[in-house]
């Protein structure tokens, strides 16, 4: 049996693998998200992205190539009329794979593959670190002799501190702390 060029073998042979990926792609384009094993999701991603790229082209030849792979005209129509216009501005990355854990029966690693249909957000403008502070506020240079060092103005005024009131509990804590300090001093002197 010939080995595929990349990725693990799915199914028994190349024809079965093509049918399996075709059915997975049909389900993905119909439902928008499917849950399958990680291996199948990773093998499905390039197939689905290639089909979406064909759908974005939108010409007759691209439609016929997609029909030859998917074999379901209603799914092809959905792909060309609904999905392709939603990803028109996206340059790639039409699918997202999320790992879900392990299947209960055979402990196979599961993954969810979904179509990314959110609009592409524009890239933020790069910030120039050298030019930004200089352009923000021009600073007038003054000689160091004229600028007093101690003259700073405070904008906040603090409230006057109230005198502490002595409570019996506070006095007891202070007395205990003083006794411990005295005991520590005596122990240090004894050494």
Secondary structure, DSSP 8 states (H G I E B T S, - for coil): ----SSS---SSSHHHHHHHHHHHHHHHHHHSEEEEEHHHHHHHHHHHHHHHHHHHH-SHHHHHHHHHHH--HHHHHHIIIIIHHHTTT--S--EEEEEEEE-TTT--EEEEEEE--S----------HHHHHHHH-------TTTS-SS----S------------HHHHHHHHHHHHHHHHHHHHHHH-
